[in-house]
């Protein structure tokens, strides 16, 4: 993780640092010819990139993921920097200077090398610190999602006995009246329960799967409530294969509408699920029960759903609660290959 970022930074910063190192010598009048400048630039670029490679090698030896003091890293880095300086100094002396009387001093090149190494250390330390912070935030986000998923699964497990009781009661009332309808009811109930067993393993699922699961739930409720509940879904077929969303997001909003409204055949509950501008808009007419005014007691929970949406997509859900209608907007997640 660190090596790739360090290599990219090395490639970008090497020519800039080489010019920075060469500028004082150039402006002080030491060989201002283009050839001299070009030769100095190539040499310092090679030296700078070599120092970067040495420091990347030291980072890999030191291993930032382990609990170690930075002083060990710094000492190793400067030790290898001195070795590079010594090697380059030997190479320079293999080629005698044009002026036989000139004797190059080692002081300035040594200070230059140590300063260069210090700058590389500062940049490397900043990159590694930032990478560690990003990794920690990513792991923390995953833990939060897992915690919410665990809470969600607990709520689902608490919901299932009550849901099964209502489902079996509905089944017993229709089995002797309409055998074919009873068979369809059992199939949809089976599909619904099968999904709840495995779906919690995924934080995000395709819209097509969530829609199929929600449709099973809606069909079960329409059999149970008959003319008291209607649902209209308007989602293009291609959209169901182009987008993902957090698991149970759509089903929980449907359950929320059914659970927290008082309705009958004269005043039915009308639920609408519409696709618009890469969002799902779930709305229903309001006939709120007096005891269900709490924001976070609705099914899996709007508060829970909002937290999951923020962590997974970076967008919260949008709730518009007015006197006659309750509307929730869910931002869909576009698939990378869509």
N, C-alpha and C positions, 0 to 999 in steps of 0.2 A: 504493500500500500504506500509506504513512504518512498521506496526507491523510484517508482515511476514519477511521482511528483518532483522529487529531487533532480532526476535526470532532465525533466522538462525545464525546470528552473535553471539548471546548469546551462542548457543549450541557449536559453533566452538571455541569461545574464552575462555569459562569457564575453561576447564582443563589447558589451557596455562597460564591463569592469576592466577589460583590456585597454579601451580608450581612456578611461578614467586614470588608470595607472600610467599610461604613456604621456598624458597631457603635461604634467609638470616638467618632464625631461624635454619635451618638444618646445614649450614656451620659454624654457631657460636657455635655449639655443643649442641643444645637443643634437646635431644632425637633423636639420629641418627639411632636408630633401625628401621628396615623395618616396624615393626608394628606401631611405633610412626609416621613414615613418612606417612604411608598409612592412619592412622587415621587423621592426620593433613590435608592430601590431600583431603579426603572425606569431612571433615568439611569446608575447605576453598572453595571447589568446590560448596558445598551446599550454602554457604554464597554468593559466587560470582553470582551463578545463581539466587538466591533470589534477589540480588541487581539489576540484569538485569531485572527480572520480575517487580520489583518495578518501575524501570525507564521506562519500556514499559507502565506500568499502568499510570505513570505520563504523558507520552507523549500523551496517549489517552485522558486523562483529559484536558491537555493543548491544544491539537488539533493544530498541526503545520500549517494546512491549513488556519487558521484564522490569521489576522494581530495582532500579539501579540509580546511583547518584550521577548527576551530570558531570561532576568533576572527573570521573573516570573517562567519559567520552571526550572531554576537552583535552585531557592529558594525552590520550591516544592520538587525537587529531593533530596536536602540535608536534608530537613525536614523529608522526609520519610526514608532517609538513617540513620538519628539519631534514628528514631523510631525502625528500624531494629536492629541497634546496641544495643539499650537498651533492646530489646526483647531477643537478643542472649546472652547478658551479664547476664540477669536473668536466662536463661536456663543453662548457664555454671555454675552458682552458685548453681543450684539445685543439682549438683554432686560435693561433697567435694573433694579437691585434695588429692592425696596420701600422700604428705608431709604436715602434719598438720600445720607446721610453715610457709609455703609459702603462701603469699597473692598476687594473681595476680594483676598486675597494669592495670588500664583502659586506660592509656595514649597511649601505643603502639597500642592496638587493635582499639582505636578510630581513631588514625592517619591513621592506615592501612585501616579502613573502609572508611574514607573520601577520602583517596587517590584512593582507588578502585572506589569509586563513581565518582570521577573526571575523571578517565580514561574512565569509561563507558559513562559519559556525552560527552566527546570529541569524542568518536567513534560514539555515537548516533547522535550527531550534524553533523558529517561528512556524515553519511548515509542519514539523512533527507535532508541536503543541496544538496547532489548529486541527491536524488530522486526528489526534487523540480526542480532542473535544468533539469533532464531528462524529467520530465512532461512538463515543460515550452517549451523545445525544440520540444517535440512531438506535443503539441498544436500549436506551431508556424509553424511546418511543415504542420499540417492539414489546418491551415489558409492560408498558401501559396498555397497549392493544391486547396483549395476552390477558392482562388483568380484567379489562373490559369484556373480553370474550368469555372469561371464567364467570364473571358476574352475569353475563347474558345467558350462558348455559345454565346457571343456577336458576335464573328466572324462568327459563324455558321448562326446566324440569319441574319447577313449582307450578307452572301453568298447565302442563300436560295432564295431570290427574283431573283437574277441573274441566279441561277441554275434552278429555276422553269420556268423562261422565256425561257431558252434554251430547257428545257425538253418539255414544251408545244409547242414550235416551231417545235421540232422534231416530237412530237406526231401528230401535224396537218399535217405534210408533209407525214406521213406514213399511216394515218388513212384511206385515200381514196384509197391508193395503196395496202395495205396488212392489212386487218381487223384482222387476227389472230395475226400478229406481233404487231399490235396496242394494242390488249388485253393483250398480254404478257408484253408489255412496261408499260401499266397502272398498272398491278399487281406489277411489280418490283419497279415502282416509288412509289406506295402506301407503299410497304414494307420498302423502303428506308426512306421515310418521317416519317413513324411510329417509326422507330428506333431512328431517330434524336430527337423525342419528349421526349423520356424517357431515352435515354442512358446517358445523361449528369448527371443523378442522381448518377452514379457510376464512381469512379475514375479508377477502374480496372474491366475488364470483361473477360470471357473465350475467348480463341483464336477462338473457333468454332463460337461464336456470332459475333466477329469482322470480321472474314473471310466471314461469310454469308452476313453481311452488306456491306462489301467491294465488294463482288461478285455481289451484286445487282447494286452497283455503276458502276462497270466495265461493266456489261451487258448493262446498260443504255448508257454508253459512246460508246460501240462497235456498238450499233444500230445507234447511232448518227453519228459516224465517219466512220462506215463501214470498208473498207479495209485500212484505214489510221491508225488504232490502233489495236494492238494485245497484248494479255496478256497471259503468261504461269505461272501457279501456280503449285508448287511441294511441297506439305506438306502432310506427312503421316497422315492417318485418326486418328491414336491413339494419335498423337501429339496435334491435335486440342482439345482433351479432357484432356490433361495432363498439359496444360500451360494457363496462363493468360497474359494479356498485357494491358497497359493503353488504355482507350476507345478512338476511332478515330485515334489511332496511325497508323495503316495500311492504313486506308482509306485516311488519310491526305497525306501520301506519294504518294499514287496513284493519288490523285487529283493534287499534286504538279507536278508530271511528265506530266500529261495531260495539265495542265494550262500553264506551262512555257516552252513548246517546240513547235517549228513550224514543222509540219509534214503534209504529204499528202499521197495519194495512191501509189505514186512512191517512196517516202521515208517515210515509216510508222514508227510510234512510237512503239517500242517493249519493253514491260514491263515484268520483271521476278520477281516472288516472290518465294523464295526457303527457305526451312527449313534446317538448318545445325548447329550442335553443340549447341542445345538449343537456337538458334538465328533465326530470320527471316532476310533474305538478300533481299532487294528490290532494283532492278537495272533497268536502262533504258538507251538506246542509247541517246546521247546528240545532240539535234538540238535546242539549246537555243535561245529564243527570246531576242533581244537586250535590251528590256525594263524590263526584269525579272531577272536581275543579283543579286538583293538584297537577302541576306541570309534569312531574317525574314519576307519576304512578300509572302511566298509560302503557299497558303492555310491556314490551321490553324497555320502554322508557324513552321519551323524546330527549331527555337530558343525556342519557346514555348514548343514544344515537348521534346526538350532536357532538359529543366528545369523540366518538369513533370517527365521525366524518372529518373533524378537525385534524386528527392525527394521521388519518389515511390519505386524505385528499388535500388538506390545507384549507378547505372551505367548510364552514359550518352550514347546517341546514337553515333554511329561511322559513320562519313561521309567521303566518298572517292570520291572526285570530280576531275576527270582527263579530258583530252581533248575529249575523245570519249564516256565516260560512267560516269553516276552519280549513286553512290551506297551508300545505307544507311543500316546499320546493327542494328537491334533491339534485345536486350537481353530479352528473354522471362522469365516469372515468373512461376516457377514450382508450381503446386497446392500442398498443404500440404498432401493430401490423394493420390497423384499420385505415 
